[in-house]
Amino acid sequence: KRRIAVMTSGGDAPGMNGAVRAVVRMSIAQGCEAYAVYEGYEGLVQGGDMIREMKWDDVRGFLSRGGTVIGTARCMSFKERWGRLKAAKNMVIKGIDALIVCGGDGSLTGADLFRAEWPGLVDELVEKKELTAEQVEPFKHLNIVGMVGSIDNDMAMTDATIGCYSSLDRICESVDWIDATAESHQRAFVVEVMGRHCGWLALMAGISCGADFVIIPENPPSGNWEEEMCKVIKKVRVLTLLMTPQANTLKHRGLGKRKTVVIVAEGAIDTNLKKIPCTVIKDLLTNKLHLDTRITTLGHTQRGGSPCAYDRMLSTLQGAEAVKAVLEATPSTPSPVISIVENKIVREPLLEAVKQTQEVAKAIEAKDFARAMSLRNAEFTE
Ligand code: F6P
């Protein structure tokens, strides 16, 4: 029976468990044996009990669980050739020649490199007499299939990454909670959201929560943006000047809005690529508009917790497609990444997707922000 392994790597994302469940069950349904690699690449390098067979029942209840049950880790040894050599040996010993990885672009690039090196690695294992020629004979090629698990939605060639909509839901819920207290005290909140160098979460949260201002790395605020921001806020806000000696006497009613929310992506930068910390926004709101301002960093609450319906559906459909991709792969097929494009589950060339993702970072570095914005997926730019 063909043996297919599944692994989660990089930062956890809601829906990763759904992906593992789908791979395990689809593999079994297709007459294969399913294996889970625990703790990401670390488990592949360590081998033994870290690579375990998974039966149908072993993934029961996975669909609604947050994080990744099989674990993930940052692994330095897999970045070294000796680590990958050990990983190859462990896979051959377990009789596995197909690996489905759910992770971010770094994890998927690592997997493709492993595939490219694979024939050399198994030859070396035979030369070093760690494995026999007979043992490696059925394992001349490695199949790699990627699925993008990340809350950041920062991967090119897919409309959504597994986890991004759960995270967005969590942010919306949190901002709703913040709204209640903000309105009560007529306060302003600067809310920092995750996303690494990607502004998708911040921008979508801004739209979903009706924030007053949003700052994202791909389109840094320029010109006299500080004035602009204050103007936009002042237009709608009740300003009771709570922080001045004239409190409650001077009143600007605006359009009657009692709270202000500015969403700042954690990767927010100015046009000189200098980080814009939340404190800068807080100081502006305090000093120019006299708003009683607080900063809330949502942090890892955005990453944990159970996946939303969309992520359960996405991870399940993609996991099933990943197994199909393994079974249809030939030694010359480029490694695919399973994507969703215009609501269809599709296979895209993994390396091309990674390359296009890196183009955004390059555009930002070159201060070509128009290009950075246009390179992000359609949902983002429209
Ligand atoms: O990539 C997911 C993410 O949550 C980013 O949004 C964030 O920048 C990063 O991971 C935080 O990573 P960690 O706290 O795991 O080092």
Residues whose N, C-alpha, C, O or C-beta is under 5 A from the ligand:
A	BS01	F6P	G11 I151 D152 M194 G195 R196
